[in-house]
Amino acid sequence: MIRVEGLEVRAGGFRLRIEELTLQTGEYLAILGPTGSGKTVLLQTLAGLRRPASGSIWFDREEVTRHAPEQRRAGFVYQDYALFPHLNVARNIAFGIPPRLSRARAEELATLLGIEHLLGRYPAGLSGGEQQRVAIARALAIEPAVLLLDEPLSALDRETRRELRGELARLHDRLHTTVLHVTHDLDEALALGHRLAILVAGELRQIGTPSHVLHHPVDATVARLTGATNVFPAVLTRGDDELLRLTLRDGPEIRGLRPPGTQGTLPLEASGQVTAVIRPEEIDIVLSSETSEVSSGTSPLDNVLTGTVRQISLHSAHASIEVDAPPTFTVHVLRPEVARRGLAVDSRVILRFPAAAISVCSDTDGSRH
């Protein structure tokens, strides 16, 4: 188990503050954050490459806060591979382990990663994907207490990223190594992490299962980082009938919110200025002429709005559709659905989404609830 308590790290004018963070043994934790959020600073501190100003770091029952890097058994994989150019693949993998174990361990890991045919080659003659596999094998060779991955796929082309993402998942299933993987790529974080943490401006904003963080963000910044494009200022009020009413600014009242409990990260007993989040894949869209299709599938708790398509952006697998309702909603559908549903710019359409698709969170980024 890896545990961080009251950690503060200063790097020039930047400050990283982690009140508490725990990785269970064998867990794969993905930390998502934009450039400059402190992801690499956190990994370097765990690896012993930076000294914290305060706080403590524990590997299992041992405090390692002041230990040198070589005393921690932390395997570190950099995005630029950081291989030794004068050593062949076998010697790169075996670097840092006793010579009597080096050859057998290098061959074992190379076979596991499918690079056993490269053991005699040098880094300059390898592709980016091959170099990263060597870097991963080298980090695993010391049988690390934790494997630290610093955006390990960001320098690779899309197809190689996809292959190595699957490789990392397979390795973890096989070895059960404790992994802390930092990235700015949402798809990567969701595909690999047992839990997802959001790091912004040196602070952990939220941590939980990927599903919970996606559908219950604590604030607008977390919502946007996790792919939510419908993030609206709103007002939450309680009526005389004790039912909650959520009204989007310059937009409609949302139906179906009911106490008790929570819907999002704010208690439904709360009221006032809030942020409403509706993920684009949770909204159904049909032409307004298809009224029979809308009526047949609509629940009393569904919200139904009419709008006009302003833009359609086609991506590899899905289409992003901007609809002025108002406000302006983004809807995601599978790419073939655009033609199948007859959607086009200036089409009049009906949007439908259930109250369960709405998350209500703080209207102030960085607030906790």
Beta strands, then each sheet from edge to edge (+ up, - down):
strand 1: 2-11
strand 2: 14-23
strand 3: 28-32
strand 4: 54-59
strand 5: 62-63
strand 6: 74-77
strand 7: 146-150
strand 8: 179-183
strand 9: 195-200
strand 10: 203-208
strand 11: 230-238
strand 12: 244-248
strand 13: 253-254
strand 14: 272-278
strand 15: 284-287
strand 16: 302-314
strand 17: 318-324
strand 18: 328-334
strand 19: 348-354
strand 20: 358-361
sheet 1: 2+ 1- 4+ 5-
sheet 2: 6+ 7+ 8+ 3+ 9+ 10-
sheet 3: 13+ 12- 11+ 14- 20+
sheet 4: 15+ 19- 16+ 17- 18+
end
